[in-house]
Amino acid sequence: MLASGSQDARIRLWKLHPPAVCDNGNDNENNNDTMNNDNEEDDDEDLIEEGEARMYIRYVDCKKEAVQIAVTLEALLMGHEEGVTSVRWRPNSDKPCLISASMDRSILIWMEEEDADDNLDRIVSSGMHGGTGNVWVPITRVGTAGGVLGGSIASSLLGFVNVLWSYCGRQIVGHGFGGALYFWSRADVDGDVNVIMGPSNVDHKKMVQSSAMERWHAAPGITGHFRGCSDISWEATKGMYLLSVGMDQTCRLWMQLPSSVGSDSGVPRVWKEVGRPQVHGYDLNTITCIGTGIAREKDRATSVEKGEMLHRFVSGADEKEARAFDAPIHTMELIKSLGGTSTRIDTIADREERIDRAFIPSLGLSNRANLADAMEEGAEVGLTKTVTDTGSTGVDADRDKHDEDVPVTSITQALPTERDLGVASLWPEVRKLFGHWTEMVCLASTAQHWKETDTDKAVVLVASSCKARDAEKAAIRIWNVEKNVCLDVLKNGHKSTVVTMSFSPDGGKYLASAGKDRRLVIWSRVASNEGEIVSFRLAAIVESAHKRIIWSTDFCSVDSTILATGSRDGHVKIWRVQEQEESSLPVSGNSNVAIEEIYNFQPLCKADKKVEPVTAVAFAPRGMTMNINGMKVRHGIIAVGVESGLIEIWAVPLIEGDWSAAILHSIPVQDCHLGVVKKLAWRPAKENEYELASSYVHYSSCDTAATVVAGSCEGLVASRELMT
């Protein structure tokens, strides 16, 4: 039999009869023409007699005889509500079994319905493989039953585009419209693990009967961005997780987990998506983590709240406002259970100030803090617990009935499924930052260079920029997210879109900004007797700092006076920003801040191009000491990403002298990106900032090909740990 599916939501089973020699070619041609004319007039299956041939396949065999194969419609399967995208026959099965995938978010398993045991005996004894004339019915339905009506792809789960059996017929792999891969495994009936494998000593009658009593259990799938990834940000304090945003309108939370429960350090660790804090209606362009939590713990006794709570971030999309999100209790408990423990992660105060879960309303853009608010907008939200089972026993079976019977042998089984990621792992939106004229482009925060010793740096500042074609719209805004206040608007610095910004690691004393106008601008924080008032002034401007657009800038974590910029002209420039005496040379901006270029180098990975545009630069949180001509010279470690997707690690001297930048390592091509490197970010360090001998330094990067890469450097050797 041949199975076919179509956009009319129906599946047709075609029976190919044995070849027969044509008696009279002309008569057969006339009959075939008549049949074709009838089909043109009546194309409804109900008007065609059962067993009537729909098509003849004619060919000349090796004996030069005209042979024809009659094709008849064996069965018409109706069960899906939308177009059928894939059909597959089950391998290693003595009785025909068909699986189908559809855009209605379901996968159905079909078999012929039997009425009596004598029919089963007849099938097993005769070795029939279909064509018995019985009714085909769906015996099992798996897939996703949740989602948000009218939401984006990441929350509405728009069905399956393909489905496959494993070679033994005991596992199912589904390919979702949003790019995710879903997995289901068959649970054995009565402890018989060989029901489908079918060895010689298995009761075939029982095997046929058990197919209609199968239980299927879902496992966490392979997920990730299905469109370009635009920005990434590590959790600010210890780098417990990595957040990424992209053109698929989602923010995703990644964690590095052991591959099994109770595993030690020798067991390989894998990266998994464990949450989807934001599912938006616009493409997400930028993100920054802001939660440090130090000042809030410190001032708890006086009820003074100065800093940001742990596990908060701000994101910007193709809209005029930025949005701040706070982790719910459900996510904090999941992070703690997966190994991201912290002394401040689950305090009583946190539970008082956080909600349990967030909900996304139908056709809405803001994650709501409670279900009642979401239902006001007509949301139809389906939630499940963290450990879920999207399988079933029959069409209408309870999906959570057998969860407690499934032993958790791998930590990945405790992760949310794709359905829960898109609906039940959302973070509530706590702030909206209004003020920009156009769509958001870039965000930066003082928490990016946060260290455990920074207990006095309570207030976390966030800088934001938007698309601009004139000086007025190119203004940068400084925010106190906790109080939802715009502290300052930085004007007269840029003439066009500000693409990149970076705060200095000394509590945000300086803010560097650059963009399409090729200007490098330094803003200096103004000291104030009143600690609550924060303002910046224009300190220095470097006109035409590069020949082309400046894509990236970053302050050095181990020396707050060192700044790096990367441009489309293919150069990486290292600058020194420092205060100067009045007797020093004057600089733009009429201030006492001087900025000078001290090093300039080009990446070595140019391929066939004369110039390889530099699209991302990032200083590592720790430095290193190199022996040069018997002298110990401090170096900063900087990662450089280019347009071709390659990444290089360089060492930059932090003191002036007859030195030059030196390349430490080039990430192998097979471990790099397929698209343009959009962002590089180093994981926050815990050890001494200059020691790198035996400890790992983790980095991450993202590109326009929907790829997020996490890797590590040990000494002077870099290796990839994950590509997803």
Helices and strands as residue ranges (DSSP letters): E 2-5, E 10-16, E 20-21, H 25-41, G 45-47, E 53-60, E 66-78, E 84-89, E 98-102, E 106-112, H 117-126, E 136-143, H 153-156, E 160-165, E 171-176, E 181-187, H 204-210, G 211-213, E 215-222, E 229-234, E 242-246, E 250-258, E 269-279, E 284-289, H 294-298, E 312-317, E 322-326, H 329-337, H 348-353, H 371-376, G 403-405, G 411-414, H 418-423, E 429-433, E 440-445, G 446-449, E 461-466, E 476-480, E 485-490, E 498-503, E 510-515, E 520-526, E 535-542, E 550-555, E 562-567, E 572-579, E 593-601, E 614-628, E 631-642, E 647-653, E 662-666, G 669-671, E 677-682, E 696-703, E 708-714, E 717-723
